[in-house]
Amino acid sequence: MAAVFDIELHDADVVPNDDSEDDVIEIGEVEYDPNPNVHAIIESEEVETVAISEQNVNLGRERAGPQDFELCKVIGKGGYGKVFQVRKISGNDSGTIFAMKVLHKASIIRNQKDTAHTKAERNILEAVKHPFIVDLMYAFQTRGKLYLILEYMCGGELFRHLNNEGIFLEDTACFYLCEIILALQHLHLQGIIYRDLKPENILLDADGHIKLTDFGLCKEHIQEGAVTHTFCGTIEYMAPEILTRSGHGKAVDWWSLGTLMYDMLTGSPPFTSNNRKSTIEKILKGKLNLPQYLTPDARDLIRKLLKRQVSQRLGSTSTDAEQIKGHQFFELIDWNDVISRKLEPPFKPKLASEDDVSQFDKLFTTSSPIDSPPECTLSESANKVFQGFTYVAPSILEDMCSQPRVVNARSPRKNNMRGFSPRGNHFHMHNSHLQSHRHNGVGQSIEDAEMIEIG
């Protein structure tokens, strides 16, 4: 039985009646000086003086900077910088492969929203740890740049595999949806809306499991019932309430999940056109066409996730993801096995080594891995905007201790297929300029509205 304590606070001048004097410390008048001469004490021969340096302060804390990483390959490019595959060349984790996201401060600080999104991404990556969310290992900065060191996801983007396959079978889509749902549920429990779910932002590890990346458009501190009004995201995956600026909450992520599910099973998002205005019109008013080859459970789940009225959308209640997890489409799923990564991935990347980059676009990997100098460096006062950016993952420290802009509407792929779904007889028109703006999921892309306030 747990003990119950009843503590009473007495006045300071009431001395308890205790015969024991074991804890009494006698202080003589000569032994106690209320106004000591500090300088005299320091200069005394009895006092040892020790110089403060990195060798004796903050022992056990791994420090990192650009000089601690060897640039191996470019694996992504965006509007604010590059993403490199790097190898750590110092410290206890020397030899480990990471992904290094490099952002130019001068480009970010021009816009207050971009600055806020960058700081939010860094904070979210530090705070949120989950099997299906990419892990931040280090964060540091120089006078001109910000650096995020992330775990290297050698399987590349889900985008690439979906682009190669055209469409996924329902069992394949179900596997990815399950892991994505648990990642989004975890974010929502932390009061975070993701707001940029799409195939480019879903990465695969060496075993084929997924991890969400790129948190530049997340919104923090959204509790139950709260809404925000920022107009941001990638048009084809944006919920109607974002487009109408009527205020949106966590349910926008479930709309995006429905759009992604439709994309995986049919070959393109449900509402697309050859221009941004027309795409928005379709999202707000267009008819949802569901191919007949989809099973009844798949059609029902998509239909319920793509309800324009938020109150009718699956996942919009206080139970959030639990509503979706209970749908018939996931009847055979053991969610404990999902979170434990026990489900067998439908696709396992074929990798020659731990630093294999074959799953990334050759447009990037064949370019020279050069971390070019910034066009300009910020002043000391401007740099204070990013104060507190530096970070070292707890796992790194534990290892040390234990010693072991406006976006044109477009479809996110189908450049060579022109939107044709091989298992349906429907066509969609898409822009063909996407390939030059694709990134690896941890980079930034102006074309994708990454970290850009639209409208």
N, C-alpha and C positions, 0 to 999 in steps of 0.2 A: 504494500500500500504506500502511495506517495505521501511524504510528510507535508503537513500544512504548517506554515510559519506565520505567527502573529507578531509583527514587529511594532513596537511602540517607540516613538521618538521623545526623548526627555530634554528638558532645558539643559544648557551647557553647564550651569552652576550646580546641578544635582550630581553628586558624586555617588556612584553605586557602592553599596556595602560589600566589599570583597576583601577577605582576609589575606588573599594571595598578593604578594608583591613581586612575583617573578618577572612581570613585564614592566616594572617601573624602572625608568632610567634616571639616575641622579646626575644633574648637570651643575657643576660648580660655577660660580661667577667668573672665575679666571679662565675656565675652559671654553666659554661661549662669548664670542664677539659679534654683536649685532651689526657692526659696520666694519667688516674686514677690509684691509688694504690689499686689493687684488694684485696690484703691480708688485708689491713686496713679496707676496706669496709666489708669484710666477718666477721672480728673480732668485728665490731661495734655492740653495744647493740641494735641498731635499726634494725638489719638484723636478720631474723629468719632462722635458719638452720634446714633443713629437710633431714633425712637419706634416701637414695635411696634404695628401696626394691621392691619385686614383688607386694607388697600391694599398692604401689602408682605410679608404672610405667607400661605403657601399660594396663591401666585399660580397661576392656571390652574385652580383648583378651583371649580366651579359650586356655589353655595350656594342652597338653596331652602327655602321655608316657605309656609304657607297664603297669605300675602300675594302670592305670585308666581303665583297661579293664579286665573283668573276662573271662577266656577261657571256652567256653561251649562245643563245639564239633570240631573235625577235619572234614573239608569238602573238602579238596584237598591237594595233595602233588605234589612236582615237584623237579627238579634238584637243585633248589636254596633254598628251604625251604618249608614251609607249609602254608595252608590257614585255618584259624579258624573261626568258628562262635563265636562271642564275645558279651558280654553285657557291656555297659558303666556303671561304678559304681561311677562316680563322675561328677561334673559339672551340668549345666542346662539340658543336655540331658541324665542325669542318667537314666538307665533302658532301653535305646534304644539298639536294636540289630544291629550289624554291621558284616561285613566280614573283617577279618584282614589278610592281606597278609604279610608274614614275609620272608625277603630275607637275606641270609648270605653274608655280605660284602666280606669276604675272598674268597668266591667262585666266586663272580662277578668281583672283581678287578683284577683277574688273566688275564683277557682278556679285552683289550681296547674296543672292540666292545660290549661286554656284559655290560661294564660300561656305554658306550654311550647309549645303548638301555634302560638301567634302568633309567637313568636320563631323557631320552626322554619320557618314559612312564609316569613318575611322572609329567613332565611339560605339557604333552598333557592332562592328567587327570585334571590338574588344569585349563588349558585354555579352554577346550572344554566342554560346557554344552549343553545337548540336551536330549529330552524326551526318546530317544532310545540309549543312551550311559550311561554306569554306572557312578555314581557320586562319586568323591573322597571327603571324609569328613575331614580326617586328614592325615598328613604325619609327621613322626618323626623318629629319629634314636638313637641308642646307639653306644657304641664303636665297637660292633661286628655285629649289624644288622640294616636293614632298615625296616620300617613298613609303610604300606599303609592301611588306614582304609576306606573301601568302603561300600556303601549301601548294605545291605544284600538282595540278590535276592533269595527268598525262593522257587521259582518255579524250581530251578535247571537248568541244561543245556538242550538246545534243543536237544542235542545229545541223552540224556536219553529217551526223549519222541519219538524221531525218531527211536531209537533202539527198543523201545517197540512196536511201530506201524508197523515197517518194511518199509512202505511207507506212504506218505500223499496223500490225495485227492487234486486235483488242487486248490479248494477253500481254503483249509488249507494252502497249500504252498503259495498261492497268498497273504494271510494275512501276513505271516512272511516276504515274499519278500518285500512287501510294506514298512514295518517298517525298514527293513535292508537298503533298497534303500535310504530312507530319512536320516538315520544315516551316510551312506557312502557319500552321497551328502554333508552333513554338514562338514564332515572331509575334503573333497576335496576343499570346499570353503575356508577352513582354511589353505590350502596348505599341507595337510597331506594325505599320502597314507597309508591305513590300512595294507595290505599285509598278513593278516592271517585270512581271513574269512573262517570259518568252523563251524560245529554244536557245537563243544566243547566251542567255544568262544561266543556263543549266549546264554544268560541267560534269564529266565522268571521271572517276578515278581508275586506277589500274585494274580493279576488279569489275568495273562496270556500274557501280553504284553512283548516284547523282549527288551533287552539292550545288546549292544556290550560290551565286556570286553577284557582284556589282550592286551595292546597296546605296548608290548615290541618289536615288529617288525615293528612298524610304522616308516615312514620316513617323517620328517618335512621339511618345507620350499621348497616344490615342487610347483613352479608356472606353469602357462600354457606353455606347450611345453618343460619343463625341464624334464630330465631323471636322473635316478640313476642306479647303477650297482650292488648293493648288492645281493648276491645269498642267499636268506633266505625264509623260509616259511615251509609249509607242502606240500610235493611233489605232492600228488593227486590234490591239489587245486591251484598249482602254474601255472602261465601263461607261454606260450612258451618263451616269450622274457626274462623272468627271468632265465629260464633254459639255454638259449643260451648266456646269459650275453651281449646281444646286446643293453642294455639300456632300462629301462622301466619307465613308468609314471603311472598316475592314472588309466589308462585303465586296469591294472592288476587286480584291484578290481572287475571290471565288468566281466572279465573272471572267477574269483572265484565265483561270483554270479551265473553265468551260470552253473558252476560245482556243486554248492550247490543246485540249482534248480533241476538239473538232479538227484542228490543224493536223494533229498526229494521225487521225483516222481517215482524213479525206484528202490531205495534200495541201491545204491552205486554210487560213482563218475564215470564219463564216461570213464576214462582212468586209469585202475588199473592192476597190475600184482603181481607176487609173489616175485619180486625183484626190487630194485630201478632203475637199468639201464633199464630194460624192461619197467617200468612205464614211465620213461622219454621218451623213444623211442615212446611209444604210444601217449603221449601228443604232441610230435613234428610231428608225421607222421601218427598216427592211424586214422582209419575211425570212425566217430561219428555215432553210431547206436542208433536211436531213436525208442522206442517201439511204436507199432501201436495204443495202447490204449490211448496214449496221444492225446489231442485235437490238431487240426492244429495250433491254436494260441500258445499253449505251445511249440510245436515242433519248430515253427518259431522263438520264442523268444530265446530258448536254442541255436538254430543254429546260430543266429545272435550274441549272447553273446560269443559263442565259436569259433569265427573267429580267425584263427592264425595270419592273417595279421592285425596288430593293426589298421590301417587306415580304415579297413572294419568292425571293431568290433563296435557293438552298444554301445554308450556311450563314444566313443573315441574322439568325436569332442569337441569343446569349450563349447557346451551346456551341456556336461557331462550327468548327470542323467535325464535331461529333455527329452532326446531322448528315454530313456528306459521307463520313465513314460508315454510317449505318445504311447507306443506299444499297439496293439489290445488286448493283454492278460490282460491289466489293464483298459479296456474300461469302466467297471462299477464302477471303483474306484473313489471316491471323495477324492483327496489328502489332502484337508483341514480337512476332517474327520480323515484321517490317523494321521496327525501331532497332532490333538487334542485328539487322543486316543479314538475316538468315535466308531471305528469298534469293533464289538463283537469278542473277541478272541475265536478261535476254541477249545481251551483247557484251563480250569481253574484248577490250582493245588488244590487238596483236602488237606487242611491243618488243623491240630487240634489246632494250636496256632501260634503266631507270630515267635516263635523260633523253629518251626517244621523243622526237617532236613530229612524228609521222601523222599524228591525228590533228595537226594544226595546218592552216592554210599555207601553202608554199609561197604565196605572195608575200607572207611575212617571214617565214623561216629561212628563205634564201637571201634576205637582205642582211646587210652588215649590222651586227649587234653593237651599235655605238650609242652611248648615253651622251648625246650632244649637249654642249653647254647651254645654259638658259640665255635667252635673248637679252634679259636684264635681270638684275637682282633687286630684291626689295630692300627698302630702308629698314633700320632697326625698329622704328615705330610700326611700320607695316607688318613686319615679321611677328609682332606680338599677337596678331590675329590668330596665328597658328600655335600659340603657346600651349604646351601640354600635349603636343602631337606625338612625342616620343613614347614608345611602348615596347615591352618585351613580354612575350607570352609566358604565362605561368608554367607551361610545360617545359619551356627552355630552362627556366630557373630550377625547376624540379630535377631536370636531368643533370644540372650542374651540381646540385646538392647530393643526389644519389650516386652520381658518377657512373651511369651506365652510357539653241535657236529655233525657228519654225520648221516643222518637219513636213515634208511632202508625203502624202499617203503612199504606202508601198507594202507589198507583201514581203515578209522576211526571207523568202527564198524563191525558188522556181525560176531562176534566170534562164536556165536552159530548157525547162519544161513548159514555160509560159503558163503555169498554173494548172496544167492538166493532171487530173487525178487518175491513175491507171485503173482504179477500181470503180470509177464512176464516169458518167458521160457528160459531166458538167465542166465548164471552163471558167477561169477567172483571169482577168487582165491585171498584170502587174508591171511596175516599173522595172527596168532592166539595169539600173545603175548601182544596184546594191553591193555587188561583190567588192567594189573599190572601197566601200565603207564598213565592211564587216570587221569585227574584232573577235577576240578570243573569249569574251565573256567576263574578263576582269579588266578590260580596257574601257576607254571612253569613246563615244561616237556621236558626233554632232547630228548625223543623219538619223540616229535612233533616239534623239532627244535626251541623251544621257546628260544629266545635271544641267538641263536647260529649262527655263521657265517658258512655256509656249503661250503665245497669245498676247 
